[in-house]
Amino acid sequence: MQDMSDDQKLRQNTYKFVTEALRVTQPTAVKVLRLILENPGLAGIQFSGPKDPDRLSQYMEALDNAINELADRYKIVDTDKGPVGADQDAVIVYSILKKLQAEGRVQIVLLAGYPLVGGSPSKFMNAVRSEVGRSGRYGYYVPLYKIVRVMLGDQFEEEGGVEVDEVSRGGRRDS
């Protein structure tokens, strides 16, 4: 039997977290994404931005593409009163992602030992385990757009995406 990829592990761990810890039955992919974005402390995630301006620009553009794909997929439109669409979970995810993008927090830190990672491997999602700030905790700095794509899976096609360098240690700004 072939080992699961990190993407598959993340998706499986996230669904398990949402159904067991948050007691949500039969969640959709967009609802799962909404719940982890709304519950970062419980999920074991933090949002940050890379220090490197080129990387920040790349991540901003890639996240913008993911946000636009989300809007297209779920027919979300911006109005004078804010974004609207038929799926409220998608509208909320859209709003959260737009806010994080506006703040430059386009990286997500998956904390080691918390539900979404489910352990403390030396690498996860091509990110090397590194200390998070000066907290004594360890985690994996991953571009936020990658998490959106992994969680929404087949709903997003990879074509037309922005090529972004793999995640590396350092070069980050904790928020």
Secondary structure per residue as TSV (DSSP state, phi and psi in degrees):
chain	resnum	aa	ss	phi	psi
A	1	M	-	360.0	135.1
A	2	Q	-	-79.2	141.6
A	3	D	-	-65.8	151.2
A	4	M	-	-73.1	146.0
A	5	S	-	-73.6	163.3
A	6	D	H	-60.4	-37.1
A	7	D	H	-59.8	-45.5
A	8	Q	H	-65.0	-41.4
A	9	K	H	-61.8	-44.5
A	10	L	H	-60.7	-47.3
A	11	R	H	-60.8	-47.0
A	12	Q	H	-62.7	-46.9
A	13	N	H	-63.8	-36.5
A	14	T	H	-69.0	-44.5
A	15	Y	H	-62.2	-41.1
A	16	K	H	-62.1	-44.3
A	17	F	I	-59.3	-47.6
A	18	V	I	-66.5	-41.6
A	19	T	I	-77.2	-35.4
A	20	E	I	-90.4	-54.4
A	21	A	I	-73.9	-40.1
A	22	L	S	-97.2	-4.1
A	23	R	-	55.7	44.9
A	24	V	-	-100.6	128.2
A	25	T	S	-97.5	138.5
A	26	Q	S	48.5	56.3
A	27	P	-	-74.8	147.7
A	28	T	-	-82.7	165.5
A	29	A	H	-58.7	-42.5
A	30	V	H	-71.0	-31.8
A	31	K	H	-68.4	-39.7
A	32	V	H	-60.7	-46.4
A	33	L	H	-60.7	-43.5
A	34	R	H	-57.8	-47.1
A	35	L	H	-66.6	-35.2
A	36	I	H	-74.2	-34.1
A	37	L	H	-68.4	-33.0
A	38	E	H	-83.2	-16.7
A	39	N	-	-126.9	56.8
A	40	P	H	-62.3	-37.1
A	41	G	H	-63.6	-45.5
A	42	L	H	-69.1	-37.9
A	43	A	H	-75.7	-20.3
A	44	G	T	80.7	44.3
A	45	I	E	-129.0	156.2
A	46	Q	E	-136.8	157.6
A	47	F	E	-109.6	140.8
A	48	S	E	-150.2	178.8
A	49	G	E	-132.8	145.7
A	50	P	E	-70.2	145.4
A	51	K	S	-72.1	-36.6
A	52	D	S	-66.4	120.4
A	53	P	H	-61.7	-34.8
A	54	D	H	-66.5	-43.4
A	55	R	H	-65.8	-41.0
A	56	L	H	-58.4	-45.5
A	57	S	H	-62.0	-43.9
A	58	Q	H	-61.6	-46.6
A	59	Y	H	-66.7	-37.3
A	60	M	H	-62.4	-45.9
A	61	E	H	-65.8	-43.1
A	62	A	H	-65.4	-39.6
A	63	L	H	-67.5	-38.5
A	64	D	H	-59.1	-43.2
A	65	N	H	-61.0	-43.2
A	66	A	H	-64.8	-40.6
A	67	I	H	-63.4	-43.0
A	68	N	H	-64.8	-38.8
A	69	E	H	-64.4	-40.8
A	70	L	H	-60.3	-46.4
A	71	A	H	-61.8	-42.6
A	72	D	H	-65.0	-46.4
A	73	R	H	-61.6	-41.4
A	74	Y	H	-104.4	11.5
A	75	K	T	54.3	48.4
A	76	I	-	-92.1	131.9
A	77	V	E	-127.4	143.8
A	78	D	E	-83.0	133.2
A	79	T	E	-126.1	177.3
A	80	D	T	-60.0	-26.8
A	81	K	T	-97.6	10.1
A	82	G	E	107.6	179.1
A	83	P	E	-70.3	144.9
A	84	V	E	-134.7	152.7
A	85	G	-	-174.6	167.5
A	86	A	S	-70.2	-34.0
A	87	D	-	-99.5	107.7
A	88	Q	H	-62.3	-34.7
A	89	D	H	-61.3	-43.4
A	90	A	H	-65.3	-39.4
A	91	V	H	-63.9	-41.1
A	92	I	H	-67.7	-43.4
A	93	V	H	-59.0	-45.2
A	94	Y	H	-56.0	-48.3
A	95	S	H	-63.9	-43.1
A	96	I	H	-63.4	-45.9
A	97	L	H	-64.0	-40.1
A	98	K	H	-62.9	-41.0
A	99	K	H	-65.3	-46.7
A	100	L	H	-61.6	-40.6
A	101	Q	H	-62.9	-44.5
A	102	A	H	-61.8	-30.8
A	103	E	T	-85.7	-4.4
A	104	G	T	76.0	12.6
A	105	R	-	-93.6	77.5
A	106	V	-	-107.7	17.1
A	107	Q	E	-124.0	147.9
A	108	I	E	-119.4	138.0
A	109	V	E	-103.4	115.5
A	110	L	E	-90.4	112.3
A	111	L	E	-76.1	131.5
A	112	A	T	-63.2	141.9
A	113	G	T	82.7	-3.2
A	114	Y	S	-96.8	170.3
A	115	P	T	-55.4	-36.5
A	116	L	T	-73.7	-31.1
A	117	V	T	-90.1	-41.6
A	118	G	-	70.6	43.5
A	119	G	S	146.7	-159.8
A	120	S	-	-143.5	60.4
A	121	P	-	-66.5	159.7
A	122	S	S	-68.4	-27.9
A	123	K	E	-136.8	145.1
A	124	F	E	-149.1	127.0
A	125	M	T	54.5	43.1
A	126	N	T	66.1	12.7
A	127	A	E	-109.1	135.7
A	128	V	E	-80.2	136.9
A	129	R	-	-60.7	128.5
A	130	S	E	-144.4	161.9
A	131	E	E	-67.9	140.2
A	132	V	-	-96.5	106.9
A	133	G	T	58.7	-136.5
A	134	R	T	-115.5	28.6
A	135	S	S	-80.5	-15.8
A	136	G	S	82.5	-2.4
A	137	R	-	-95.6	158.1
A	138	Y	E	-120.4	152.0
A	139	G	E	-163.6	-172.2
A	140	Y	E	-128.3	119.2
A	141	Y	E	-86.1	114.0
A	142	V	E	-127.7	138.7
A	143	P	E	-58.8	136.3
A	144	L	H	-59.0	-37.2
A	145	Y	H	-60.7	-31.9
A	146	K	H	-66.5	-38.2
A	147	I	H	-65.0	-42.1
A	148	V	H	-59.5	-46.6
A	149	R	H	-65.8	-40.6
A	150	V	H	-65.4	-44.9
A	151	M	H	-71.0	-33.9
A	152	L	H	-90.6	-6.1
A	153	G	G	46.8	-123.5
A	154	D	G	-65.5	-11.7
A	155	Q	G	-68.2	-22.8
A	156	F	S	-112.5	135.4
A	157	E	-	-94.9	144.5
A	158	E	S	-72.6	-23.0
A	159	E	T	-65.0	146.9
A	160	G	T	83.1	-1.0
A	161	G	-	-78.5	165.0
A	162	V	-	-88.0	133.0
A	163	E	-	-76.5	128.4
A	164	V	-	-129.4	140.4
A	165	D	-	-57.3	151.7
A	166	E	-	-65.2	158.0
A	167	V	-	-69.6	140.5
A	168	S	-	-127.1	171.4
A	169	R	S	-70.9	150.1
A	170	G	S	71.4	-168.1
A	171	G	-	60.1	38.3
A	172	R	E	-131.2	160.1
A	173	R	E	-127.0	111.7
A	174	D	E	-76.1	143.7
A	175	S	-	-127.9	360.0
